[in-house]
Amino acid sequence: MSPSTGSGTADASASDAAGAAGAPEATAPRAGTGPGPELLAALLDGMDTALFALDAGGTVTHWNRQAERVLGWTAAEVVGRDGFAGWAVRGPDADEVRRRLMVIQRSEVRQVHEFALIRKDGGRVLVRMQAAGMRGADGGPAGVYCAFSEAHAQIDLERSIALSEALFQDGPWGVVLVDADLRPTVVNAHAARALGGGRTSLLGRPLGEVLLQGVEDLEGAFHHVLAAGAPPAPAELWVTLRSREGERRRCWRSGFLRLTSPLTEEAVPLGVAWLFQDVTEARTAEQAAARLRFRSAQLHRAARAAAECEDPWEAATTTLDFSLAGFADHALLDLVAGERLIPTAATPTDAPGPCLRVAGSLPARYGPGHPAFQTLDRIAPVRVSAGAAPGSWAAERQWPRQTAHALCVALRSRGRTLGVVTFLRTADRPAFEREDAAHAESAAVRVASAVDLALLLEGGAGG
């Protein structure tokens, strides 16, 4: 491969290595001369970048261990040679390589070249080399020093840097780096928006300041990665964010990577890289679809079970039992009797159990404005939830004290309102939503048909 040439600023690693070897104004060093030759040799051999130096005449004066690693030639075999012809460069290219390097000692800037060099074993390797000239005591050209690395290694480094820059600018994923104390040290723009803060305002702050719920799961994942390494597959974490608009519940598909220092012999963890995407909408849609399928299946099974009941009251309570699964904790069935409501069936309040008929016919002690009466007035579902004191709130409405959320639905059959079905949830469950009201109405239609039939068979006139 013929030599190729470029100029300008080289990569950071080569620049640092060349800077460590000496400034352009320094006198060209020679092996075994100058103050502290042992220290100079140790410094050169300890560098992570391959480096050599030529004097003003083109004789090799320095050759460190990294240069030996790349090309196979030892310092004892190289120092003192005149140029590279016949051992490190092909004959046809030797004069051109020598000319390009020697010209650099008169230049005021560092230059970058790519050369095809020969290994000691005869193989060839393309290297990227940064070279800079040196000045003697009289200010004249005194030689050149060169830091080089295999071109593919340099390209890999540049790709890694470019990838890091792209991720930390505005990549399609949130990227957060946390240190060993689990505090953010780098946050990209995507992650800052997701967390509801700025890229700098989030640095050094505990994640618990921005996450209301889910921080324990996230920090547990960080601890696991630091101790045992990255998990084999991404994980989905549900979190609740603090924001000016209130609480926001999000689902983040998260991947984790343990960061270790490449400059130490042992793997010393520097922290964890956390990459995530917001998949809340997709997961919410999947959950809603799964919930709808389950509820439809429950109502289908309820209809089949009710069809086998000889007693229509049993059909009504059986339908309520099926509709409760995964939906609510308790159910109450009240029938209209003039201006009052009569408790007719209910599930146990002290333990899970089937919905059963209520003995007696005393009116329910519901006060004015009770959600059941609101349902009768509106002929529409009514959803209510407790405030700061759910126990007293439930007791005032004649519901079990553990009730925190309620949904009342009217029983309609043949154009008449027969009563009200009330579904109750404890504080462990979320409040009822609109889609919950739709399911409750579907169940109430089936219950109303069974109750209407029961009243007809009993000769009553429900409502």
C-alpha positions as CSV (number, residue, x, y, z in Angstrom):
1,M,0.0,0.0,0.0
2,S,1.4,3.4,-1.0
3,P,1.8,6.0,1.8
4,S,-1.1,8.4,2.2
5,T,-0.9,11.8,3.8
6,G,-3.2,14.1,5.8
7,S,-2.7,17.1,8.0
8,G,-4.5,18.7,11.0
9,T,-5.2,17.8,14.5
10,A,-4.9,14.1,15.3
11,D,-7.0,12.0,17.7
12,A,-6.9,12.6,21.4
13,S,-4.9,9.5,22.3
14,A,-2.2,10.1,19.8
15,S,-2.1,13.8,20.7
16,D,-1.7,13.1,24.4
17,A,1.0,10.5,23.7
18,A,2.9,12.8,21.4
19,G,2.6,15.6,24.0
20,A,4.0,13.3,26.7
21,A,7.0,12.6,24.5
22,G,8.0,16.2,24.4
23,A,7.0,19.6,23.0
24,P,8.1,20.7,19.5
25,E,10.5,23.2,21.0
26,A,12.4,20.6,23.0
27,T,15.8,19.3,22.0
28,A,15.8,16.0,20.3
29,P,16.5,13.3,22.9
30,R,19.1,10.6,22.3
31,A,19.2,7.2,24.0
32,G,21.4,7.2,26.9
33,T,22.0,11.0,27.0
34,G,20.5,13.9,28.8
35,P,19.3,14.1,32.5
36,G,17.6,11.1,33.9
37,P,17.8,8.7,31.0
38,E,16.2,5.9,33.1
39,L,13.2,8.1,33.9
40,L,12.8,9.1,30.3
41,A,13.0,5.5,29.2
42,A,10.4,4.4,31.8
43,L,8.1,7.2,30.7
44,L,8.3,6.3,27.1
45,D,7.9,2.5,27.7
46,G,4.9,3.1,30.0
47,M,2.9,5.0,27.4
48,D,-0.2,3.4,25.9
49,T,0.7,4.7,22.4
50,A,3.4,3.5,20.1
51,L,6.1,6.2,19.7
52,F,9.5,6.7,18.1
53,A,11.8,9.7,17.4
54,L,14.2,10.6,14.6
55,D,17.0,13.1,14.8
56,A,17.6,15.7,12.1
57,G,19.4,13.2,9.9
58,G,16.7,10.6,10.1
59,T,18.3,8.2,12.6
60,V,16.0,6.5,15.0
61,T,16.7,7.7,18.6
62,H,13.8,6.4,20.6
63,W,11.5,3.3,20.2
64,N,9.1,2.4,23.1
65,R,7.5,-0.9,24.0
66,Q,4.1,-0.1,22.3
67,A,6.0,0.4,19.0
68,E,7.6,-3.0,19.6
69,R,4.2,-4.5,20.3
70,V,2.8,-3.2,17.0
71,L,5.7,-4.0,14.7
72,G,7.7,-6.6,16.6
73,W,11.0,-4.8,16.5
74,T,12.7,-4.2,19.8
75,A,14.4,-0.9,20.8
76,A,17.8,-2.7,20.7
77,E,17.2,-3.7,17.1
78,V,15.9,-0.3,16.0
79,V,17.6,2.6,17.8
80,G,20.5,3.8,15.7
81,R,19.1,2.7,12.4
82,D,19.2,5.2,9.5
83,G,15.5,5.5,8.5
84,F,13.2,2.6,7.8
85,A,14.4,1.3,4.5
86,G,14.8,-2.5,4.3
87,W,13.2,-3.3,7.7
88,A,10.0,-1.4,8.4
89,V,9.1,0.0,5.0
90,R,9.2,-1.5,1.5
91,G,12.1,-0.4,-0.6
92,P,10.0,1.5,-3.2
93,D,8.3,3.5,-0.4
94,A,11.3,4.1,1.8
95,D,12.4,7.4,0.3
96,E,8.9,8.8,0.2
97,V,8.2,7.9,3.9
98,R,11.6,9.4,4.9
99,R,10.9,12.6,3.0
100,R,7.5,13.1,4.5
101,L,8.7,12.6,8.0
102,M,11.8,14.9,7.6
103,V,9.7,17.7,6.2
104,I,7.6,17.7,9.3
105,Q,10.5,19.0,11.5
106,R,10.3,22.3,9.7
107,S,6.5,22.6,10.1
108,E,4.8,24.5,12.9
109,V,1.8,22.1,13.2
110,R,1.4,18.4,13.8
111,Q,0.5,16.3,10.9
112,V,-1.3,13.0,10.4
113,H,-0.1,10.4,7.9
114,E,-1.1,6.8,7.1
115,F,1.8,4.5,6.2
116,A,1.9,0.8,5.4
117,L,4.7,-0.6,7.6
118,I,6.3,-4.1,7.8
119,R,6.2,-6.2,10.9
120,K,9.2,-8.1,12.0
121,D,7.4,-11.4,11.0
122,G,7.0,-10.0,7.5
123,G,3.4,-9.1,7.8
124,R,2.1,-5.6,6.8
125,V,0.1,-3.2,8.9
126,L,-1.5,0.1,8.1
127,V,-0.8,2.7,10.8
128,R,-2.1,6.1,11.4
129,M,0.8,8.4,12.6
130,Q,0.8,11.8,14.2
131,A,4.2,13.5,13.8
132,A,5.6,16.8,15.1
133,G,8.9,18.5,14.6
134,M,11.4,19.4,17.3
135,R,13.7,22.4,17.7
136,G,17.2,22.5,18.9
137,A,18.8,25.0,21.2
138,D,19.5,27.3,18.3
139,G,15.9,27.1,17.2
140,G,16.6,25.1,14.1
141,P,15.1,21.7,13.1
142,A,16.4,19.0,15.4
143,G,14.3,16.0,14.4
144,V,10.8,14.6,14.6
145,Y,8.8,12.5,17.0
146,C,5.9,10.3,15.9
147,A,3.0,8.6,17.8
148,F,1.2,5.9,15.9
149,S,-1.4,3.2,16.2
150,E,-2.9,0.6,13.9
151,A,-5.4,2.3,11.6
152,H,-8.3,-0.1,12.4
153,A,-7.8,0.5,16.2
154,Q,-7.9,4.3,15.6
155,I,-11.0,4.0,13.5
156,D,-12.6,1.9,16.2
157,L,-11.8,4.6,18.7
158,E,-13.2,7.3,16.5
159,R,-16.4,5.2,16.0
160,S,-16.7,4.8,19.7
161,I,-16.3,8.5,20.3
162,A,-18.8,9.3,17.5
163,L,-21.3,6.8,19.0
164,S,-21.0,8.3,22.4
165,E,-21.5,11.8,21.1
166,A,-24.5,10.8,19.1
167,L,-26.1,9.1,22.0
168,F,-25.5,12.0,24.4
169,Q,-26.7,14.6,22.0
170,D,-30.3,13.6,21.1
171,G,-30.5,9.9,20.3
172,P,-33.8,8.1,20.1
173,W,-33.2,6.5,23.5
174,G,-32.7,8.0,26.9
175,V,-29.2,7.5,28.2
176,V,-28.1,8.1,31.8
177,L,-24.8,7.2,33.3
178,V,-24.8,6.8,37.1
179,D,-21.7,6.5,39.3
180,A,-21.1,3.9,42.0
181,D,-23.3,6.0,44.4
182,L,-26.2,5.7,41.8
183,R,-26.2,9.4,41.1
184,P,-26.5,10.6,37.5
185,T,-23.2,11.9,36.0
186,V,-24.3,12.2,32.3
187,V,-27.8,12.6,31.0
188,N,-28.7,13.0,27.3
189,A,-31.4,15.3,26.0
190,H,-34.0,12.5,25.5
191,A,-33.5,11.2,29.1
192,A,-33.7,14.8,30.5
193,R,-37.1,15.3,28.8
194,A,-38.4,11.9,30.1
195,L,-37.3,12.7,33.6
196,G,-38.7,16.2,33.6
197,G,-35.5,18.1,34.1
198,G,-32.5,19.6,32.4
199,R,-29.3,17.8,31.4
200,T,-27.3,19.6,34.1
201,S,-30.0,20.0,36.7
202,L,-30.3,16.2,37.1
203,L,-26.6,15.6,37.7
204,G,-25.6,14.5,41.1
205,R,-29.2,14.3,42.4
206,P,-30.7,11.1,43.9
207,L,-33.2,9.6,41.5
208,G,-35.7,9.5,44.3
209,E,-36.1,13.3,43.9
210,V,-37.7,12.9,40.4
211,L,-39.2,9.4,40.8
212,L,-42.1,9.0,43.2
213,Q,-42.5,5.3,42.7
214,G,-40.3,2.7,41.0
215,V,-37.0,4.1,42.2
216,E,-36.4,1.0,44.4
217,D,-36.7,-1.3,41.4
218,L,-34.4,1.0,39.3
219,E,-31.7,1.2,42.0
220,G,-32.0,-2.5,42.6
221,A,-31.2,-3.0,38.9
222,F,-28.2,-0.7,39.2
223,H,-26.9,-2.7,42.2
224,H,-27.3,-6.0,40.4
225,V,-25.4,-4.7,37.4
226,L,-22.6,-3.3,39.5
227,A,-22.3,-6.7,41.3
228,A,-23.0,-9.2,38.7
229,G,-23.0,-7.5,35.3
230,A,-25.7,-6.6,32.8
231,P,-28.9,-8.7,32.6
232,P,-29.3,-10.9,29.5
233,A,-32.3,-9.0,28.2
234,P,-34.0,-5.6,28.6
235,A,-36.5,-5.1,31.5
236,E,-39.7,-3.1,31.6
237,L,-40.0,-0.8,34.7
238,W,-43.1,1.1,35.7
239,V,-42.3,4.4,37.4
240,T,-44.3,7.4,38.7
241,L,-42.7,10.7,38.0
242,R,-43.0,13.9,40.0
243,S,-43.9,16.9,37.8
244,R,-45.4,20.3,37.9
245,E,-48.5,18.9,36.3
246,G,-48.8,16.2,38.9
247,E,-47.9,12.5,38.9
248,R,-47.1,10.7,35.6
249,R,-47.0,6.9,35.4
250,R,-44.6,5.7,32.7
251,C,-43.3,2.3,31.5
252,W,-39.6,2.3,30.4
253,R,-38.0,-0.5,28.5
254,S,-34.6,-0.5,30.0
255,G,-31.2,-2.0,29.3
256,F,-28.2,-1.7,31.6
257,L,-24.4,-1.9,31.0
258,R,-21.7,-2.1,33.6
259,L,-18.9,0.5,32.9
260,T,-15.4,-0.5,33.8
261,S,-12.1,1.4,33.3
262,P,-10.0,0.3,30.4
263,L,-6.9,1.7,32.0
264,T,-6.7,-0.7,34.9
265,E,-5.6,-4.4,35.0
266,E,-8.6,-5.4,37.1
267,A,-12.2,-4.5,36.1
268,V,-13.0,-1.6,38.4
269,P,-16.6,-0.5,38.0
270,L,-17.1,3.1,37.1
271,G,-20.9,3.0,37.2
272,V,-23.8,1.9,35.1
273,A,-25.1,3.0,31.7
274,W,-28.9,3.0,31.6
275,L,-30.6,3.1,28.2
276,F,-34.4,3.3,28.0
277,Q,-37.3,3.9,25.8
278,D,-40.8,5.0,26.8
279,V,-43.3,2.2,25.9
280,T,-46.1,3.4,28.0
281,E,-48.6,3.8,25.2
282,A,-47.9,0.4,23.7
283,R,-48.1,-1.4,27.1
284,T,-51.2,0.5,28.1
285,A,-52.9,-0.5,24.9
286,E,-51.9,-4.1,25.4
287,Q,-53.2,-4.1,28.9
288,A,-56.5,-2.5,27.9
289,A,-56.9,-5.1,25.1
290,A,-56.1,-8.0,27.5
291,R,-58.5,-6.6,30.1
292,L,-61.3,-6.3,27.5
293,R,-60.7,-9.8,26.3
294,F,-60.8,-11.2,29.9
295,R,-64.0,-9.3,30.8
296,S,-65.7,-10.3,27.6
297,A,-64.8,-13.9,28.4
298,Q,-66.1,-13.5,32.0
299,L,-69.4,-12.2,30.8
300,H,-69.7,-15.0,28.3
301,R,-69.0,-17.6,31.0
302,A,-71.5,-15.8,33.2
303,A,-74.2,-16.0,30.6
304,R,-73.6,-19.7,30.1
305,A,-73.6,-20.3,33.9
306,A,-76.8,-18.2,34.4
307,A,-78.6,-20.1,31.7
308,E,-78.2,-23.3,33.8
309,C,-79.8,-21.7,36.9
310,E,-83.4,-22.7,37.5
311,D,-83.8,-19.8,40.0
312,P,-83.5,-16.3,38.3
313,W,-82.1,-14.9,41.6
314,E,-79.3,-17.4,41.5
315,A,-78.7,-16.4,37.8
316,A,-78.4,-12.7,39.0
317,T,-76.0,-13.4,41.8
318,T,-74.0,-15.8,39.6
319,T,-73.6,-13.1,37.0
320,L,-72.3,-10.7,39.7
321,D,-69.8,-13.3,40.8
322,F,-68.3,-13.6,37.4
323,S,-68.2,-9.9,36.8
324,L,-66.3,-9.3,40.0
325,A,-63.2,-11.3,38.9
326,G,-60.3,-9.0,38.4
327,F,-62.7,-6.0,38.5
328,A,-63.9,-5.2,42.1
329,D,-63.7,-6.5,45.6
330,H,-67.4,-6.3,46.6
331,A,-70.8,-6.0,45.0
332,L,-74.2,-4.8,46.3
333,L,-77.6,-5.2,44.7
334,D,-80.4,-2.8,45.8
335,L,-83.9,-2.9,44.4
336,V,-86.2,0.1,44.1
337,A,-89.1,0.3,46.5
338,G,-90.9,3.5,46.1
339,E,-88.5,6.3,47.1
340,R,-86.2,3.9,48.9
341,L,-83.7,1.1,48.1
342,I,-84.0,-2.3,49.5
343,P,-80.7,-4.4,50.0
344,T,-81.3,-7.6,48.1
345,A,-78.0,-9.3,47.5
346,A,-74.3,-8.7,48.5
347,T,-70.9,-10.3,48.7
348,P,-69.4,-10.9,52.2
349,T,-67.5,-7.9,53.6
350,D,-65.2,-9.7,56.0
351,A,-63.8,-12.3,53.5
352,P,-64.0,-13.3,49.9
353,G,-67.1,-15.2,49.0
354,P,-70.0,-15.6,46.5
355,C,-72.8,-13.0,46.2
356,L,-75.8,-14.2,48.2
357,R,-79.4,-13.0,48.8
358,V,-79.9,-10.6,51.8
359,A,-82.5,-11.7,54.4
360,G,-85.1,-9.1,55.3
361,S,-86.6,-6.2,53.5
362,L,-85.6,-3.1,55.5
363,P,-84.7,-0.1,53.4
364,A,-81.0,0.9,53.1
365,R,-80.0,3.8,55.3
366,Y,-78.7,5.8,52.4
367,G,-78.6,9.6,53.0
368,P,-79.6,12.3,50.5
369,G,-77.1,12.6,47.7
370,H,-75.9,9.0,48.0
371,P,-74.2,7.7,44.8
372,A,-76.9,5.1,44.4
373,F,-79.7,7.8,44.4
374,Q,-77.6,9.8,42.0
375,T,-77.5,6.8,39.6
376,L,-81.3,6.5,39.8
377,D,-81.7,10.2,39.0
378,R,-79.3,10.3,36.1
379,I,-79.9,6.7,34.8
380,A,-76.1,6.7,34.2
381,P,-73.1,5.3,36.0
382,V,-71.7,7.2,39.0
383,R,-68.0,6.9,40.0
384,V,-66.8,8.2,43.4
385,S,-63.6,7.8,45.4
386,A,-62.7,8.5,49.0
387,G,-60.5,11.4,50.1
388,A,-58.1,11.6,53.0
389,A,-60.3,9.5,55.4
390,P,-61.7,6.5,53.5
391,G,-62.9,4.7,56.6
392,S,-65.4,7.4,57.7
393,W,-66.2,8.2,54.0
394,A,-67.3,4.6,53.4
395,A,-69.2,4.3,56.7
396,E,-71.2,7.4,55.9
397,R,-72.4,5.7,52.7
398,Q,-73.1,2.4,54.5
399,W,-70.3,0.6,52.7
400,P,-67.6,-1.6,54.2
401,R,-64.9,0.6,55.9
402,Q,-62.1,-0.6,53.7
403,T,-63.9,0.8,50.6
404,A,-62.0,3.5,48.8
405,H,-63.7,3.5,45.3
406,A,-67.3,2.9,44.2
407,L,-69.2,2.5,40.9
408,C,-73.0,2.5,40.9
409,V,-74.9,1.3,37.8
410,A,-78.7,1.3,37.3
411,L,-80.5,-1.9,36.6
412,R,-82.7,-1.4,33.5
413,S,-85.1,-3.9,32.0
414,R,-88.1,-3.3,29.7
415,G,-87.7,0.4,30.0
416,R,-87.9,0.5,33.8
417,T,-85.3,1.0,36.5
418,L,-85.4,-1.9,38.8
419,G,-82.5,-1.0,41.2
420,V,-78.8,-0.3,41.5
421,V,-75.7,-2.5,41.4
422,T,-72.8,-1.0,43.3
423,F,-69.2,-2.3,42.8
424,L,-66.7,-1.5,45.5
425,R,-62.9,-1.4,45.5
426,T,-60.4,-1.1,48.4
427,A,-57.5,1.3,48.5
428,D,-55.2,-1.4,47.0
429,R,-57.0,-1.0,43.7
430,P,-57.1,2.1,41.4
431,A,-60.2,4.2,41.0
432,F,-62.8,3.2,38.5
433,E,-62.4,4.5,35.0
434,R,-64.7,5.0,32.0
435,E,-64.0,1.6,30.6
436,D,-64.8,0.1,34.0
437,A,-68.2,1.8,33.8
438,A,-68.8,0.2,30.4
439,H,-68.1,-3.3,31.8
440,A,-70.3,-2.6,34.8
441,E,-73.2,-1.6,32.5
442,S,-72.7,-4.8,30.5
443,A,-72.9,-6.9,33.6
444,A,-75.9,-4.9,34.9
445,V,-77.9,-5.6,31.8
446,R,-77.6,-9.3,32.4
447,V,-78.3,-8.9,36.1
448,A,-81.4,-6.8,35.4
449,S,-82.9,-9.4,33.0
450,A,-82.5,-12.1,35.7
451,V,-84.0,-9.8,38.4
452,D,-86.9,-8.8,36.2
453,L,-87.7,-12.5,35.6
454,A,-87.5,-13.2,39.3
455,L,-89.9,-10.4,40.1
456,L,-92.3,-11.5,37.4
457,L,-92.3,-15.0,38.8
458,E,-92.9,-13.7,42.3
459,G,-95.8,-11.6,41.0
460,G,-94.0,-8.3,41.9
461,A,-93.8,-5.1,40.0
462,G,-90.3,-4.0,40.4
463,G,-90.3,-0.3,40.3
